[in-house]
Amino acid sequence: MIRVLVADDEDLVRVALASLLGLELDLEVVVLAADGPSAVAAALAHRPDVAVVDLVMPGLDGFAVTAELGRVLPSCAVVVLTGHGKAPHPYRALATGVKGLLPKGSPAGALADVIRRVHAGGRYLDPAVSATALLPPTCPLTPRELEVLRQAQHDTPVAEIARRMGLAGGTVRNYLSAAVTKLGASGRSDAFTTAQDNGWL
């Protein structure tokens, strides 16, 4: 019998999940929790094999709960359920130790199957969520900032960029400064490399 904890801040969802999982002959829901801290406390008290936790909860989100359980109860595998908003990047899930990641809108039997898989030592990342890792991140730069950054390749002097683009030197410096800031880069060369690596140039 696989012992399961269910944590969700919505009463209806929490009870419904527990009821559905209770229909599975090899699963037993041993405790429910309504927020992140109580999920960790309940896991320590009841020592479930698998914790099913909502991504968005008060106190600690699903990833924080996962990281904490990895520290205090590493024998408990964690499955995180995501809502209808933007899915989290799978790298973040894996970095915190999540064993299963799937949307709340998944078929009823899918969650039970994922619980069995992670209990057996496997992992499961929903294909739609995993696909986000293959998409380039959204470019935060304006077309003009990108063009100035493109012209700044090879440390081209600001005066030369200004001449090529028909802009004032101060305007070019402003565009470059904005690009560096938005990309969290150490300088314009680093900003250029970041933009190029992300496929924006």
Accessible surface in RSA format (square Angstrom, percent):
REM  Atomic radii and reference values for relative SASA: ProtOr
REM  Chains: A
REM  Algorithm: Lee & Richards
REM  Probe-radius: 1.40
REM  Slices: 20
REM RES _ NUM      All-atoms   Total-Side   Main-Chain    Non-polar    All polar
REM                ABS   REL    ABS   REL    ABS   REL    ABS   REL    ABS   REL
RES MET A   1   145.90  75.6  78.16  51.7  67.74 161.3  80.44  68.4  65.46  86.7
RES ILE A   2    15.94   9.1  15.94  11.9   0.00   0.0  15.94  11.5   0.00   0.0
RES ARG A   3    83.30  35.0  83.30  42.5   0.00   0.0  32.99  45.1  50.31  30.5
RES VAL A   4     0.00   0.0   0.00   0.0   0.00   0.0   0.00   0.0   0.00   0.0
RES LEU A   5     0.31   0.2   0.31   0.2   0.00   0.0   0.31   0.2   0.00   0.0
RES VAL A   6     0.13   0.1   0.13   0.1   0.00   0.0   0.13   0.1   0.00   0.0
RES ALA A   7     1.37   1.3   0.00   0.0   1.37   3.1   0.00   0.0   1.37   3.6
RES ASP A   8     0.48   0.3   0.48   0.5   0.00   0.0   0.28   0.7   0.20   0.2
RES ASP A   9    59.82  41.9  37.75  37.6  22.07  52.2   5.48  12.9  54.35  54.2
RES GLU A  10    93.37  53.6  88.49  66.9   4.88  11.6  31.87  61.6  61.50  50.2
RES ASP A  11    92.65  64.9  87.10  86.7   5.54  13.1  30.73  72.3  61.92  61.8
RES LEU A  12   149.22  83.1 143.27 102.5   5.95  15.0 146.85 103.1   2.37   6.4
RES VAL A  13    38.94  25.6  35.69  32.3   3.25   7.8  38.94  33.8   0.00   0.0
RES ARG A  14    28.97  12.2  28.97  14.8   0.00   0.0   0.00   0.0  28.97  17.6
RES VAL A  15    80.62  53.1  80.47  72.8   0.15   0.4  80.53  70.0   0.09   0.2
RES ALA A  16    45.23  41.6  38.05  58.7   7.18  16.3  44.76  63.0   0.47   1.2
RES LEU A  17    26.79  14.9  26.79  19.2   0.00   0.0  26.79  18.8   0.00   0.0
RES ALA A  18    17.22  15.8  12.97  20.0   4.25   9.7  13.42  18.9   3.80  10.1
RES SER A  19    66.25  56.0  53.29  71.1  12.96  29.9  40.63  86.5  25.62  35.9
RES LEU A  20    80.59  44.9  77.08  55.1   3.50   8.8  77.37  54.3   3.22   8.7
RES LEU A  21     3.72   2.1   3.70   2.6   0.02   0.0   3.70   2.6   0.02   0.1
RES GLY A  22    47.67  58.8   0.00   N/A  47.67  58.8  21.35  58.6  26.32  59.0
RES LEU A  23   139.27  77.6 114.50  81.9  24.77  62.3 118.48  83.2  20.79  56.0
RES GLU A  24    51.90  29.8  46.81  35.4   5.09  12.1   3.43   6.6  48.46  39.6
RES LEU A  25   170.15  94.8 150.43 107.6  19.72  49.6 154.34 108.4  15.81  42.6
RES ASP A  26    52.44  36.7  48.82  48.6   3.63   8.6  37.55  88.4  14.89  14.8
RES LEU A  27     6.33   3.5   0.00   0.0   6.33  15.9   0.00   0.0   6.33  17.0
RES GLU A  28    80.57  46.3  77.43  58.6   3.14   7.5  24.79  48.0  55.78  45.5
RES VAL A  29    37.76  24.8  11.79  10.7  25.97  62.6  11.79  10.2  25.97  70.4
RES VAL A  30    32.55  21.4   6.85   6.2  25.70  61.9  12.77  11.1  19.78  53.6
RES VAL A  31    25.45  16.7  18.02  16.3   7.43  17.9  25.23  21.9   0.22   0.6
RES LEU A  32    71.70  39.9  50.80  36.3  20.90  52.5  50.98  35.8  20.72  55.8
RES ALA A  33     5.57   5.1   0.00   0.0   5.57  12.7   5.57   7.8   0.00   0.0
RES ALA A  34    44.52  40.9  39.72  61.3   4.80  10.9  39.72  55.9   4.80  12.7
RES ASP A  35    44.21  31.0  44.21  44.0   0.00   0.0   4.65  10.9  39.57  39.5
RES GLY A  36     0.00   0.0   0.00   N/A   0.00   0.0   0.00   0.0   0.00   0.0
RES PRO A  37    67.43  49.1  60.03  54.7   7.40  26.9  63.00  52.0   4.43  27.5
RES SER A  38    43.60  36.8  38.43  51.3   5.17  11.9  41.58  88.5   2.02   2.8
RES ALA A  39     0.39   0.4   0.24   0.4   0.15   0.3   0.24   0.3   0.15   0.4
RES VAL A  40    15.27  10.1  15.27  13.8   0.00   0.0  15.27  13.3   0.00   0.0
RES ALA A  41    59.80  55.0  50.95  78.6   8.86  20.1  55.36  78.0   4.44  11.8
RES ALA A  42    14.70  13.5   8.49  13.1   6.21  14.1  14.26  20.1   0.43   1.1
RES ALA A  43     0.00   0.0   0.00   0.0   0.00   0.0   0.00   0.0   0.00   0.0
RES LEU A  44    75.58  42.1  64.00  45.8  11.57  29.1  64.28  45.1  11.29  30.4
RES ALA A  45    80.19  73.7  39.45  60.9  40.74  92.7  50.80  71.5  29.39  77.9
RES HIS A  46    76.26  41.7  69.98  48.6   6.28  16.1  42.31  43.6  33.95  39.5
RES ARG A  47   142.98  60.0 132.79  67.7  10.19  24.3  55.26  75.5  87.71  53.2
RES PRO A  48     2.75   2.0   0.00   0.0   2.75  10.0   0.00   0.0   2.75  17.1
RES ASP A  49    40.55  28.4  37.03  36.9   3.52   8.3   3.00   7.1  37.55  37.5
RES VAL A  50     0.00   0.0   0.00   0.0   0.00   0.0   0.00   0.0   0.00   0.0
RES ALA A  51     0.01   0.0   0.01   0.0   0.00   0.0   0.01   0.0   0.00   0.0
RES VAL A  52     0.55   0.4   0.42   0.4   0.14   0.3   0.42   0.4   0.14   0.4
RES VAL A  53     0.16   0.1   0.07   0.1   0.09   0.2   0.16   0.1   0.00   0.0
RES ASP A  54     8.14   5.7   7.65   7.6   0.49   1.2   0.07   0.2   8.07   8.0
RES LEU A  55    21.59  12.0  21.56  15.4   0.03   0.1  21.56  15.1   0.03   0.1
RES VAL A  56   109.63  72.1 107.75  97.6   1.88   4.5 108.34  94.1   1.29   3.5
RES MET A  57    14.29   7.4   0.00   0.0  14.29  34.0   2.14   1.8  12.15  16.1
RES PRO A  58    73.88  53.8  61.31  55.9  12.56  45.7  73.18  60.4   0.69   4.3
RES GLY A  59    68.46  84.4   0.00   N/A  68.46  84.4  27.00  74.1  41.46  92.9
RES LEU A  60    57.82  32.2  55.15  39.5   2.67   6.7  57.82  40.6   0.00   0.0
RES ASP A  61    44.37  31.1  39.21  39.0   5.17  12.2  18.27  43.0  26.11  26.0
RES GLY A  62     0.00   0.0   0.00   N/A   0.00   0.0   0.00   0.0   0.00   0.0
RES PHE A  63     2.21   1.1   2.18   1.4   0.02   0.1   2.21   1.3   0.00   0.0
RES ALA A  64    36.85  33.9  26.30  40.6  10.55  24.0  33.47  47.1   3.38   9.0
RES VAL A  65     0.00   0.0   0.00   0.0   0.00   0.0   0.00   0.0   0.00   0.0
RES THR A  66     3.55   2.5   2.30   2.3   1.25   3.0   2.30   3.1   1.25   1.9
RES ALA A  67    50.36  46.3  38.01  58.7  12.35  28.1  41.64  58.6   8.73  23.1
RES GLU A  68    49.25  28.3  47.07  35.6   2.18   5.2  14.16  27.4  35.08  28.6
RES LEU A  69     0.51   0.3   0.51   0.4   0.00   0.0   0.51   0.4   0.00   0.0
RES GLY A  70    45.11  55.6   0.00   N/A  45.11  55.6  29.63  81.3  15.48  34.7
RES ARG A  71   172.64  72.5 140.74  71.7  31.90  75.9  74.59 101.9  98.05  59.4
RES VAL A  72    44.68  29.4  21.43  19.4  23.25  56.0  27.63  24.0  17.05  46.3
RES LEU A  73     1.59   0.9   1.40   1.0   0.18   0.5   1.59   1.1   0.00   0.0
RES PRO A  74   107.04  78.0  79.32  72.3  27.72 100.8  81.85  67.6  25.19 156.5
RES SER A  75    92.54  78.2  59.21  79.0  33.33  76.8  59.42 126.5  33.12  46.4
RES CYS A  76     7.62   5.8   0.00   0.0   7.62  17.9   0.00   0.0   7.62   8.2
RES ALA A  77    14.25  13.1   9.64  14.9   4.62  10.5  13.76  19.4   0.49   1.3
RES VAL A  78     3.80   2.5   3.10   2.8   0.71   1.7   3.10   2.7   0.71   1.9
RES VAL A  79     0.00   0.0   0.00   0.0   0.00   0.0   0.00   0.0   0.00   0.0
RES VAL A  80     0.00   0.0   0.00   0.0   0.00   0.0   0.00   0.0   0.00   0.0
RES LEU A  81     5.75   3.2   5.75   4.1   0.00   0.0   5.75   4.0   0.00   0.0
RES THR A  82     4.72   3.4   4.72   4.8   0.00   0.0   2.44   3.3   2.28   3.4
RES GLY A  83    36.10  44.5   0.00   N/A  36.10  44.5  19.69  54.0  16.41  36.8
RES HIS A  84   175.12  95.7 136.49  94.9  38.63  98.8  96.39  99.3  78.73  91.6
RES GLY A  85    63.45  78.2   0.00   N/A  63.45  78.2  42.68 117.1  20.77  46.5
RES LYS A  86   203.15  99.1 163.15 100.1  40.01  95.3 115.88 104.3  87.27  93.0
RES ALA A  87    29.15  26.8  18.04  27.8  11.11  25.3  19.17  27.0   9.98  26.4
RES PRO A  88    16.25  11.8   4.64   4.2  11.61  42.2  16.22  13.4   0.03   0.2
RES HIS A  89    76.90  42.0  68.47  47.6   8.43  21.6  54.97  56.6  21.93  25.5
RES PRO A  90     4.27   3.1   4.27   3.9   0.00   0.0   4.27   3.5   0.00   0.0
RES TYR A  91   146.24  68.3 142.31  81.0   3.93  10.2 103.91  78.1  42.33  52.2
RES ARG A  92   123.03  51.7 116.33  59.3   6.70  16.0  51.60  70.5  71.43  43.3
RES ALA A  93     0.00   0.0   0.00   0.0   0.00   0.0   0.00   0.0   0.00   0.0
RES LEU A  94    63.58  35.4  51.75  37.0  11.83  29.7  51.99  36.5  11.59  31.2
RES ALA A  95    90.10  82.8  45.56  70.3  44.54 101.3  58.52  82.4  31.58  83.7
RES THR A  96    36.92  26.3  24.38  24.7  12.54  29.9  29.73  39.9   7.19  10.9
RES GLY A  97    31.24  38.5   0.00   N/A  31.24  38.5  24.97  68.5   6.28  14.1
RES VAL A  98     0.00   0.0   0.00   0.0   0.00   0.0   0.00   0.0   0.00   0.0
RES LYS A  99    71.79  35.0  71.33  43.8   0.47   1.1  34.50  31.1  37.29  39.7
RES GLY A 100     0.00   0.0   0.00   N/A   0.00   0.0   0.00   0.0   0.00   0.0
RES LEU A 101     0.00   0.0   0.00   0.0   0.00   0.0   0.00   0.0   0.00   0.0
RES LEU A 102     2.15   1.2   2.15   1.5   0.00   0.0   2.15   1.5   0.00   0.0
RES PRO A 103    38.09  27.8  36.96  33.7   1.14   4.1  36.96  30.5   1.14   7.1
RES LYS A 104    59.05  28.8  30.67  18.8  28.37  67.6  25.49  22.9  33.55  35.7
RES GLY A 105    64.31  79.3   0.00   N/A  64.31  79.3  33.74  92.6  30.58  68.5
RES SER A 106    30.20  25.5  10.15  13.5  20.05  46.2  11.60  24.7  18.60  26.1
RES PRO A 107   103.50  75.4  90.17  82.2  13.34  48.5 102.13  84.3   1.37   8.5
RES ALA A 108    64.39  59.2  39.70  61.3  24.69  56.2  48.43  68.2  15.96  42.3
RES GLY A 109    37.79  46.6   0.00   N/A  37.79  46.6  30.82  84.6   6.97  15.6
RES ALA A 110    29.70  27.3  22.38  34.5   7.32  16.6  27.37  38.5   2.33   6.2
RES LEU A 111    12.53   7.0  12.53   9.0   0.00   0.0  12.53   8.8   0.00   0.0
RES ALA A 112     1.38   1.3   1.38   2.1   0.00   0.0   1.38   1.9   0.00   0.0
RES ASP A 113    86.32  60.5  79.96  79.6   6.36  15.0  27.61  65.0  58.71  58.5
RES VAL A 114     6.00   3.9   5.89   5.3   0.11   0.3   6.00   5.2   0.00   0.0
RES ILE A 115     0.00   0.0   0.00   0.0   0.00   0.0   0.00   0.0   0.00   0.0
RES ARG A 116    73.61  30.9  69.39  35.4   4.22  10.1  44.39  60.7  29.22  17.7
RES ARG A 117   121.10  50.8 112.94  57.6   8.15  19.4  30.97  42.3  90.13  54.6
RES VAL A 118     5.87   3.9   0.00   0.0   5.87  14.1   0.00   0.0   5.87  15.9
RES HIS A 119    86.29  47.2  62.73  43.6  23.55  60.3  42.19  43.5  44.10  51.3
RES ALA A 120    89.65  82.4  48.72  75.2  40.93  93.1  60.03  84.5  29.61  78.4
RES GLY A 121    68.00  83.9   0.00   N/A  68.00  83.9  36.05  98.9  31.95  71.6
RES GLY A 122    26.08  32.2   0.00   N/A  26.08  32.2  24.31  66.7   1.78   4.0
RES ARG A 123   111.85  47.0  96.13  49.0  15.72  37.4  41.70  57.0  70.14  42.5
RES TYR A 124    52.92  24.7  49.82  28.3   3.11   8.1  30.02  22.6  22.90  28.2
RES LEU A 125    44.01  24.5  28.66  20.5  15.34  38.6  28.66  20.1  15.34  41.3
RES ASP A 126    18.81  13.2  18.81  18.7   0.00   0.0   0.00   0.0  18.81  18.8
RES PRO A 127    92.56  67.5  81.95  74.7  10.61  38.6  87.47  72.2   5.08  31.6
RES ALA A 128    73.62  67.7  55.69  85.9  17.93  40.8  64.09  90.3   9.53  25.2
RES VAL A 129     4.22   2.8   3.66   3.3   0.55   1.3   4.22   3.7   0.00   0.0
RES SER A 130    35.75  30.2  32.35  43.2   3.39   7.8  29.09  61.9   6.66   9.3
RES ALA A 131    45.57  41.9  42.20  65.1   3.36   7.6  44.50  62.7   1.06   2.8
RES THR A 132    44.47  31.6  38.70  39.2   5.77  13.7  38.75  52.0   5.72   8.6
RES ALA A 133    30.65  28.2  10.19  15.7  20.46  46.5  10.19  14.4  20.46  54.2
RES LEU A 134   153.05  85.2 123.72  88.5  29.33  73.7 127.98  89.9  25.07  67.5
RES LEU A 135   119.32  66.5 108.45  77.6  10.87  27.3 108.85  76.4  10.48  28.2
RES PRO A 136    94.39  68.8  74.23  67.7  20.15  73.3  80.61  66.6  13.78  85.6
RES PRO A 137    77.31  56.3  63.12  57.5  14.20  51.6  74.44  61.5   2.87  17.8
RES THR A 138   129.49  92.1 105.78 107.2  23.71  56.5  75.79 101.8  53.70  81.2
RES CYS A 139    35.92  27.2  17.05  19.0  18.87  44.4  16.97  43.0  18.95  20.4
RES PRO A 140    61.27  44.7  36.33  33.1  24.94  90.7  48.97  40.4  12.30  76.4
RES LEU A 141    13.21   7.4   0.00   0.0  13.21  33.2   0.57   0.4  12.63  34.0
RES THR A 142    58.70  41.7  55.15  55.9   3.54   8.4  57.06  76.6   1.64   2.5
RES PRO A 143   115.59  84.2 107.16  97.7   8.43  30.6 110.27  91.0   5.33  33.1
RES ARG A 144   104.25  43.8 100.27  51.1   3.98   9.5  27.70  37.9  76.55  46.4
RES GLU A 145    12.15   7.0  11.72   8.9   0.43   1.0   0.03   0.1  12.12   9.9
RES LEU A 146    27.39  15.3  27.39  19.6   0.00   0.0  27.39  19.2   0.00   0.0
RES GLU A 147    52.92  30.4  52.86  40.0   0.06   0.1  26.41  51.1  26.51  21.6
RES VAL A 148     0.02   0.0   0.02   0.0   0.00   0.0   0.02   0.0   0.00   0.0
RES LEU A 149     0.01   0.0   0.01   0.0   0.00   0.0   0.01   0.0   0.00   0.0
RES ARG A 150    97.55  41.0  93.03  47.4   4.52  10.8  45.80  62.6  51.74  31.4
RES GLN A 151    41.26  23.1  36.98  27.0   4.28  10.2   3.00   6.4  38.26  29.0
RES ALA A 152     4.19   3.9   0.50   0.8   3.68   8.4   0.50   0.7   3.68   9.8
RES GLN A 153    64.34  36.0  60.84  44.5   3.50   8.3   9.94  21.2  54.40  41.3
RES HIS A 154   160.07  87.5 120.26  83.6  39.82 101.9  95.15  98.1  64.93  75.5
RES ASP A 155    93.84  65.7  78.18  77.8  15.66  37.0  27.42  64.5  66.42  66.2
RES THR A 156    15.36  10.9  11.80  12.0   3.55   8.5   6.85   9.2   8.51  12.9
RES PRO A 157    87.52  63.8  79.62  72.6   7.90  28.7  87.52  72.3   0.00   0.0
RES VAL A 158    30.47  20.1  26.34  23.8   4.13   9.9  26.34  22.9   4.13  11.2
RES ALA A 159    77.49  71.2  64.48  99.5  13.01  29.6  69.71  98.2   7.78  20.6
RES GLU A 160    49.09  28.2  46.02  34.8   3.07   7.3  19.62  38.0  29.47  24.1
RES ILE A 161     0.00   0.0   0.00   0.0   0.00   0.0   0.00   0.0   0.00   0.0
RES ALA A 162     9.19   8.4   8.21  12.7   0.98   2.2   8.34  11.7   0.85   2.2
RES ARG A 163   167.72  70.4 142.46  72.6  25.26  60.1  78.95 107.9  88.76  53.8
RES ARG A 164   124.18  52.1  87.15  44.4  37.03  88.2  31.99  43.7  92.19  55.9
RES MET A 165    32.62  16.9   8.74   5.8  23.88  56.8  17.26  14.7  15.36  20.4
RES GLY A 166    68.35  84.3   0.00   N/A  68.35  84.3  37.92 104.1  30.42  68.1
RES LEU A 167    38.53  21.5  22.69  16.2  15.84  39.8  28.18  19.8  10.35  27.9
RES ALA A 168    67.20  61.8  50.14  77.4  17.06  38.8  60.51  85.2   6.69  17.7
RES GLY A 169    23.22  28.6   0.00   N/A  23.22  28.6  12.10  33.2  11.12  24.9
RES GLY A 170    33.91  41.8   0.00   N/A  33.91  41.8  27.89  76.5   6.02  13.5
RES THR A 171    49.32  35.1  46.63  47.3   2.69   6.4  22.31  30.0  27.01  40.8
RES VAL A 172     0.00   0.0   0.00   0.0   0.00   0.0   0.00   0.0   0.00   0.0
RES ARG A 173   137.32  57.7 132.94  67.8   4.37  10.4  55.73  76.2  81.59  49.4
RES ASN A 174   105.75  72.9  99.34  96.0   6.42  15.5  24.55  59.1  81.20  78.5
RES TYR A 175    59.48  27.8  58.93  33.5   0.55   1.4  27.40  20.6  32.08  39.5
RES LEU A 176    10.69   6.0  10.43   7.5   0.26   0.6  10.69   7.5   0.00   0.0
RES SER A 177    66.36  56.1  58.12  77.6   8.25  19.0  31.56  67.2  34.81  48.8
RES ALA A 178    30.59  28.1  22.64  34.9   7.95  18.1  30.12  42.4   0.47   1.2
RES ALA A 179     0.06   0.1   0.06   0.1   0.00   0.0   0.06   0.1   0.00   0.0
RES VAL A 180    30.97  20.4  30.60  27.7   0.37   0.9  30.60  26.6   0.37   1.0
RES THR A 181   104.55  74.4  84.92  86.1  19.63  46.8  70.48  94.7  34.07  51.5
RES LYS A 182    93.76  45.7  63.39  38.9  30.37  72.3  56.37  50.7  37.39  39.8
RES LEU A 183    28.50  15.9   4.32   3.1  24.17  60.8   9.15   6.4  19.35  52.1
RES GLY A 184    70.09  86.4   0.00   N/A  70.09  86.4  36.53 100.3  33.55  75.1
RES ALA A 185    16.79  15.4   0.00   0.0  16.79  38.2   1.73   2.4  15.06  39.9
RES SER A 186   109.97  92.9  65.07  86.8  44.90 103.4  56.17 119.6  53.81  75.4
RES GLY A 187    25.92  32.0   0.00   N/A  25.92  32.0  25.92  71.1   0.00   0.0
RES ARG A 188    52.66  22.1  46.25  23.6   6.41  15.3  31.04  42.4  21.62  13.1
RES SER A 189    64.38  54.4  55.97  74.7   8.40  19.4  48.26 102.8  16.12  22.6
RES ASP A 190    56.86  39.8  50.06  49.8   6.80  16.1  14.68  34.5  42.19  42.1
RES ALA A 191     0.00   0.0   0.00   0.0   0.00   0.0   0.00   0.0   0.00   0.0
RES PHE A 192    22.33  11.2  22.33  13.8   0.00   0.0  22.33  13.5   0.00   0.0
RES THR A 193    67.14  47.8  66.96  67.9   0.18   0.4  42.88  57.6  24.26  36.7
RES THR A 194    39.29  27.9  35.50  36.0   3.79   9.0  24.51  32.9  14.78  22.3
RES ALA A 195     0.00   0.0   0.00   0.0   0.00   0.0   0.00   0.0   0.00   0.0
RES GLN A 196    92.82  51.9  81.88  59.8  10.94  26.0  21.00  44.7  71.82  54.5
RES ASP A 197   113.98  79.8  75.63  75.3  38.35  90.7  30.55  71.9  83.43  83.2
RES ASN A 198    38.71  26.7  30.92  29.9   7.79  18.8   5.60  13.5  33.11  32.0
RES GLY A 199    61.65  76.0   0.00   N/A  61.65  76.0  31.09  85.3  30.56  68.5
RES TRP A 200    41.30  16.6  23.78  11.5  17.52  41.1  28.55  15.2  12.75  20.7
RES LEU A 201    54.95  30.6   5.80   4.2  49.14 123.5  25.61  18.0  29.34  79.0
END  Absolute sums over single chains surface
CHAIN  1 A    10216.8       7676.6       2540.2       6291.1       3925.8
END  Absolute sums over all chains
TOTAL         10216.8       7676.6       2540.2       6291.1       3925.8
